[in-house]
Amino acid sequence: MNPTRQIIRATAVAIATTAVLTGAAAGAPGAILLAREGNRTTSLSSGLADVDAKTPMRTHDRFRIASLTKTYVATVVLQLVGERKLSLNDPVQRFLPGLVPNGSRITIRELLDHTSGLVDYERDPRVLKPYLSGNLAYRWPPRTLVKLALAHKPLFPPGTRYSYSNTNYMIAGLIIEAITGKPLGSELRRRIFTPLHLNATSFPLTPRIPSPYAHGYYLLGHPPATDVSGLSPFPWAAGAVISTTRDVATFYRALLTGHLLRPALLRAMETTVAEGRNQSDIPGERSGLGLDQFPTPCGVAYGHNGTFPGYLVYAYTSKDGRRQAVLMVNQSAESLPKPFAPLYFRLLTRAFCQSKS
């Protein structure tokens, strides 16, 4: 091996090891990190996948990728654009007549970049009530969640501002089903999972996570954290995909290198709007069509973040697809110690920038 590449790889391993060990020690039960540069991948894990059974975390463990799901769903929408079955400027009303009161003024593009003004269904206290009462397996039908959100007044006129809303992607998923006549999960498998050989990736409609998997933990009041792995995948098109760090990286590399979308459609996906200080975890973060843009010391990274009870994950990929970092911890962000967030992002950035160290 070329001596320079040996140094790069050794540096990557050192940074990756520090990231997962320090990340797990900072308060989460366990962590998995993937760092990739070109055709060289470093995958490491630390801590526990199952606290009760004392099962060590493994690099190939599955987990809920949460809102990373939105990139997959947006990709399918843009593929349908490429097939001339819809346009980004089409109104929602065209495909879901009568569902959205203002559907004639909200476009597909405004759903995908969160400028629709629709309220996030998670703001309605009725959504979490079954889970907080202990019924983790309760399943909300997607249309019901949309109707709960639409019972609230829009935040602003469509296209005038940005506000992250899971409701947008619920509607996008329903549009995919309306156009194709197939379940959303079938379209994800046919168009993305199977062609890319994402054998550890699935879109379940039940709480079961295929083994081996990382249990997810949520702190309800005082320690210890509660295992919430059996929580229903109620976010559906907004966050129900289960995967591994390797499969996630494979997907984002394929997307950014043009294996899933034609160049013009990928450029549309990469066209971003500012999220604003109160919307973003990272200053300068921008939202595209299911694909976020993150500033880093070594250049722009594309990807998404996912937060779901029990899991926190970010995926970074460079525009050319060569450099990647995926970091997952199996405890909810809001129930982690205060010093955790800056540490997490610092380690994620170092892993992504390792090839320029």
C-alpha positions as CSV (number, residue, x, y, z in Angstrom):
1,M,0.0,0.0,0.0
2,N,1.2,3.5,-0.8
3,P,2.8,5.1,2.4
4,T,0.6,8.2,2.1
5,R,-2.5,6.0,2.0
6,Q,-1.3,4.0,5.0
7,I,-1.0,7.2,7.0
8,I,-4.4,8.4,5.9
9,R,-6.0,5.0,6.8
10,A,-4.2,5.0,10.2
11,T,-5.4,8.5,10.9
12,A,-8.9,7.4,10.0
13,V,-8.8,4.5,12.3
14,A,-7.5,6.6,15.2
15,I,-10.2,9.2,14.7
16,A,-12.9,6.7,14.3
17,T,-11.9,4.8,17.4
18,T,-11.8,8.0,19.4
19,A,-15.2,9.0,18.1
20,V,-17.1,5.8,19.0
21,L,-15.3,5.2,22.3
22,T,-15.7,8.8,23.5
23,G,-19.2,9.1,22.1
24,A,-20.4,6.0,24.0
25,A,-18.7,7.2,27.2
26,A,-20.4,10.5,27.0
27,G,-23.7,9.1,28.0
28,A,-25.2,6.9,25.3
29,P,-25.3,3.1,25.8
30,G,-23.4,2.5,22.6
31,A,-22.3,4.0,19.2
32,I,-21.5,2.9,15.7
33,L,-19.3,5.0,13.4
34,L,-18.6,4.5,9.7
35,A,-15.9,6.6,8.1
36,R,-15.2,6.2,4.3
37,E,-12.7,7.7,2.0
38,G,-12.7,6.4,-1.6
39,N,-12.9,2.6,-1.5
40,R,-11.6,2.4,2.1
41,T,-14.1,2.0,4.9
42,T,-13.5,2.0,8.6
43,S,-16.4,0.7,10.7
44,L,-16.2,0.6,14.5
45,S,-18.6,0.1,17.4
46,S,-18.5,0.6,21.1
47,G,-20.7,0.2,24.1
48,L,-23.9,-1.9,24.3
49,A,-26.6,-2.7,21.9
50,D,-28.7,-4.3,24.6
51,V,-28.2,-2.9,28.1
52,D,-30.1,-5.6,30.0
53,A,-28.5,-8.5,28.1
54,K,-25.1,-6.8,28.1
55,T,-24.9,-7.4,24.3
56,P,-22.0,-5.5,22.8
57,M,-22.8,-3.1,19.9
58,R,-21.7,-4.4,16.6
59,T,-20.9,-2.5,13.4
60,H,-23.5,-4.4,11.4
61,D,-26.4,-3.8,13.9
62,R,-29.6,-2.4,12.5
63,F,-31.2,0.7,13.9
64,R,-34.0,3.1,13.1
65,I,-32.6,5.8,10.8
66,A,-35.5,8.1,11.5
67,S,-35.6,11.2,9.3
68,L,-32.9,10.0,7.0
69,T,-35.9,8.2,5.5
70,K,-36.9,11.5,4.0
71,T,-34.0,11.4,1.6
72,Y,-35.1,8.0,0.3
73,V,-38.7,9.2,-0.1
74,A,-37.7,12.4,-1.9
75,T,-35.5,10.3,-4.2
76,V,-38.6,8.2,-5.3
77,V,-40.6,11.4,-5.8
78,L,-37.8,12.8,-8.1
79,Q,-37.6,9.5,-10.0
80,L,-41.3,9.9,-10.7
81,V,-40.6,13.5,-11.9
82,G,-38.0,11.9,-14.2
83,E,-40.7,9.5,-15.5
84,R,-42.9,12.5,-16.2
85,K,-45.6,11.3,-13.8
86,L,-45.5,14.5,-11.8
87,S,-43.7,17.9,-11.7
88,L,-42.2,19.6,-8.7
89,N,-44.5,22.5,-9.4
90,D,-47.6,20.4,-9.4
91,P,-50.1,21.2,-6.6
92,V,-50.8,18.6,-3.9
93,Q,-54.5,18.9,-4.9
94,R,-53.8,17.2,-8.2
95,F,-52.9,13.8,-6.6
96,L,-54.8,14.0,-3.2
97,P,-58.0,15.9,-4.0
98,G,-59.7,17.1,-0.9
99,L,-57.1,16.0,1.6
100,V,-55.2,19.3,2.1
101,P,-57.5,22.3,2.5
102,N,-54.9,24.6,0.8
103,G,-53.7,21.8,-1.5
104,S,-54.2,23.9,-4.7
105,R,-51.5,26.3,-3.5
106,I,-48.9,23.9,-2.1
107,T,-46.5,22.4,-4.5
108,I,-44.6,19.1,-4.4
109,R,-41.4,21.1,-4.1
110,E,-42.7,23.0,-1.1
111,L,-43.4,19.6,0.6
112,L,-39.9,18.3,0.0
113,D,-38.0,21.5,1.2
114,H,-40.3,22.2,4.1
115,T,-41.7,25.5,2.8
116,S,-45.3,24.4,2.7
117,G,-46.3,26.1,6.0
118,L,-48.1,22.9,7.2
119,V,-47.9,22.2,10.9
120,D,-45.9,19.2,12.1
121,Y,-48.3,16.5,13.3
122,E,-45.9,16.0,16.3
123,R,-47.0,19.3,17.7
124,D,-50.5,17.9,18.3
125,P,-50.5,16.3,21.8
126,R,-52.9,13.6,20.7
127,V,-50.2,12.0,18.6
128,L,-47.9,11.0,21.5
129,K,-50.7,10.2,24.0
130,P,-50.9,6.4,23.2
131,Y,-47.2,6.0,23.6
132,L,-46.9,8.0,26.7
133,S,-49.6,5.9,28.3
134,G,-47.5,2.8,27.6
135,N,-49.0,1.5,24.3
136,L,-45.8,1.6,22.3
137,A,-47.2,-0.5,19.5
138,Y,-50.1,1.8,18.6
139,R,-50.2,2.5,14.9
140,W,-51.4,5.8,13.5
141,P,-52.6,5.5,9.9
142,P,-50.7,8.1,7.8
143,R,-53.9,9.9,6.6
144,T,-55.0,10.2,10.2
145,L,-51.8,11.9,11.2
146,V,-52.1,14.3,8.2
147,K,-55.6,15.2,9.3
148,L,-54.5,15.9,12.8
149,A,-51.9,18.2,11.5
150,L,-54.3,19.9,9.1
151,A,-56.7,20.7,12.0
152,H,-54.2,23.4,12.9
153,K,-53.8,26.7,11.2
154,P,-50.9,26.8,8.7
155,L,-47.8,28.6,10.0
156,F,-47.4,30.8,6.9
157,P,-48.4,31.0,3.2
158,P,-46.8,28.3,1.1
159,G,-43.3,29.1,-0.2
160,T,-42.6,32.1,2.0
161,R,-40.6,30.6,4.8
162,Y,-39.0,27.4,6.1
163,S,-40.4,25.2,8.9
164,Y,-39.5,21.5,9.3
165,S,-42.6,19.4,9.3
166,N,-43.0,15.6,9.2
167,T,-46.5,16.2,7.8
168,N,-44.9,17.2,4.4
169,Y,-43.4,13.7,4.0
170,M,-46.5,11.9,5.1
171,I,-48.2,13.7,2.2
172,A,-45.3,12.9,-0.2
173,G,-45.6,9.2,0.7
174,L,-49.3,9.3,0.0
175,I,-48.7,11.0,-3.4
176,I,-46.2,8.2,-4.3
177,E,-48.9,5.6,-3.5
178,A,-51.5,7.6,-5.4
179,I,-49.3,7.8,-8.5
180,T,-47.9,4.3,-8.5
181,G,-50.9,2.4,-7.1
182,K,-48.4,0.5,-4.9
183,P,-47.5,0.6,-1.2
184,L,-44.7,3.0,-0.4
185,G,-42.6,0.2,1.0
186,S,-42.8,-1.7,-2.3
187,E,-41.7,1.3,-4.3
188,L,-38.7,1.9,-1.9
189,R,-37.7,-1.7,-2.3
190,R,-38.1,-1.8,-6.1
191,R,-36.4,1.5,-6.8
192,I,-33.7,1.8,-4.1
193,F,-33.2,-1.1,-1.7
194,T,-33.0,-3.9,-4.3
195,P,-31.0,-2.2,-7.0
196,L,-28.4,-1.0,-4.5
197,H,-28.3,-4.4,-2.7
198,L,-29.3,-2.8,0.6
199,N,-30.0,-6.2,2.2
200,A,-30.1,-4.9,5.8
201,T,-32.5,-2.1,4.9
202,S,-36.3,-2.3,5.3
203,F,-39.4,-0.2,5.7
204,P,-41.5,-2.0,8.3
205,L,-45.1,-1.3,9.3
206,T,-44.8,-3.1,12.6
207,P,-42.6,-2.4,15.7
208,R,-40.3,-5.4,15.1
209,I,-36.7,-4.7,14.2
210,P,-34.9,-7.5,12.3
211,S,-31.9,-8.9,14.3
212,P,-29.2,-8.1,15.0
213,Y,-30.2,-4.7,16.1
214,A,-29.3,-1.9,18.5
215,H,-31.9,-1.4,21.2
216,G,-32.9,2.2,21.5
217,Y,-33.2,4.0,24.9
218,Y,-35.1,7.0,26.1
219,L,-34.7,8.7,29.5
220,L,-38.2,9.1,31.1
221,G,-37.5,11.3,34.1
222,H,-34.6,9.8,36.1
223,P,-32.1,7.1,35.1
224,P,-32.0,4.4,33.9
225,A,-33.2,5.0,30.4
226,T,-36.1,2.9,29.1
227,D,-35.8,0.5,26.2
228,V,-38.2,1.9,23.5
229,S,-37.1,-0.4,20.7
230,G,-40.7,-1.7,20.4
231,L,-42.1,1.7,19.5
232,S,-44.4,1.7,16.5
233,P,-42.8,3.1,13.3
234,F,-45.7,5.6,13.1
235,P,-43.6,8.3,11.2
236,W,-44.0,6.1,8.1
237,A,-42.7,8.1,5.1
238,A,-41.2,10.7,7.5
239,G,-39.0,8.2,9.4
240,A,-39.7,4.5,9.4
241,V,-36.7,3.0,7.6
242,I,-34.4,0.6,9.4
243,S,-30.9,0.1,8.2
244,T,-27.2,-0.1,9.1
245,T,-24.4,2.5,8.8
246,R,-22.9,0.6,5.8
247,D,-26.2,0.5,3.9
248,V,-26.9,4.2,4.7
249,A,-23.5,5.2,3.3
250,T,-24.1,3.0,0.2
251,F,-27.4,4.8,-0.4
252,Y,-26.0,8.3,0.0
253,R,-22.9,7.6,-2.2
254,A,-25.1,6.1,-4.9
255,L,-27.4,9.2,-4.8
256,L,-24.6,11.8,-4.8
257,T,-22.8,10.0,-7.7
258,G,-25.8,10.0,-10.0
259,H,-26.8,6.3,-9.8
260,L,-30.4,7.1,-8.7
261,L,-31.3,10.4,-10.4
262,R,-30.4,12.2,-13.6
263,P,-28.0,15.2,-13.2
264,A,-30.8,17.8,-13.5
265,L,-32.9,16.1,-10.8
266,L,-29.9,15.7,-8.5
267,R,-29.2,19.4,-8.9
268,A,-32.8,20.2,-8.0
269,M,-32.4,18.0,-4.9
270,E,-29.2,19.9,-3.9
271,T,-30.9,23.3,-4.3
272,T,-31.3,24.5,-0.7
273,V,-33.1,27.0,1.4
274,A,-31.8,28.4,4.7
275,E,-33.2,26.7,7.8
276,G,-32.7,29.5,10.2
277,R,-31.1,29.6,13.6
278,N,-34.1,28.2,15.4
279,Q,-34.6,25.3,13.0
280,S,-31.1,23.9,12.7
281,D,-28.9,22.0,15.0
282,I,-25.9,23.2,13.1
283,P,-25.4,26.8,12.2
284,G,-25.4,27.3,8.4
285,E,-27.4,24.1,7.8
286,R,-29.6,24.3,4.7
287,S,-32.5,22.2,3.5
288,G,-32.8,20.8,-0.1
289,L,-35.4,18.3,-1.4
290,G,-34.9,15.7,1.3
291,L,-31.2,16.3,1.2
292,D,-29.6,18.7,3.7
293,Q,-26.4,20.6,3.3
294,F,-24.0,20.9,6.3
295,P,-21.0,23.2,6.5
296,T,-17.8,21.5,7.7
297,P,-14.1,22.7,7.9
298,C,-13.3,20.5,4.9
299,G,-16.2,21.6,2.6
300,V,-19.9,21.1,2.3
301,A,-21.4,17.7,3.3
302,Y,-24.8,16.5,2.0
303,G,-27.0,14.1,3.9
304,H,-29.6,14.2,6.7
305,N,-30.1,13.7,10.4
306,G,-32.4,11.4,12.1
307,T,-33.9,11.6,15.6
308,F,-36.4,9.1,16.9
309,P,-37.1,7.9,20.4
310,G,-34.1,5.7,21.2
311,Y,-31.8,6.8,18.3
312,L,-29.7,9.7,17.0
313,V,-27.9,9.4,13.6
314,Y,-26.3,11.8,11.1
315,A,-25.0,10.9,7.7
316,Y,-22.5,13.1,5.8
317,T,-21.3,12.6,2.2
318,S,-19.2,14.9,0.1
319,K,-20.6,16.2,-3.2
320,D,-18.5,13.8,-5.2
321,G,-19.4,10.8,-2.9
322,R,-15.8,10.0,-1.9
323,R,-15.9,11.0,1.7
324,Q,-18.5,9.8,4.1
325,A,-19.3,9.6,7.8
326,V,-22.3,8.0,9.6
327,L,-22.5,8.2,13.3
328,M,-25.3,6.6,15.4
329,V,-25.9,6.4,19.1
330,N,-28.7,4.4,20.6
331,Q,-30.3,7.0,22.9
332,S,-32.5,9.9,22.1
333,A,-30.8,13.3,21.7
334,E,-33.0,15.1,24.1
335,S,-32.3,12.6,26.9
336,L,-28.5,12.7,26.5
337,P,-26.2,14.7,28.8
338,K,-25.8,18.4,27.9
339,P,-22.1,18.1,26.9
340,F,-23.0,15.4,24.4
341,A,-24.2,17.4,21.4
342,P,-21.0,19.5,20.8
343,L,-18.9,16.4,21.3
344,Y,-21.1,14.4,18.9
345,F,-20.9,17.0,16.1
346,R,-17.2,17.5,16.6
347,L,-16.5,13.8,16.3
348,L,-18.8,13.4,13.3
349,T,-17.0,16.3,11.5
350,R,-13.5,14.9,12.3
351,A,-14.5,11.5,10.9
352,F,-15.9,13.1,7.7
353,C,-12.8,15.3,7.3
354,Q,-10.3,12.5,8.1
355,S,-9.0,12.2,4.5
356,K,-7.8,15.8,4.7
357,S,-6.2,15.5,8.1
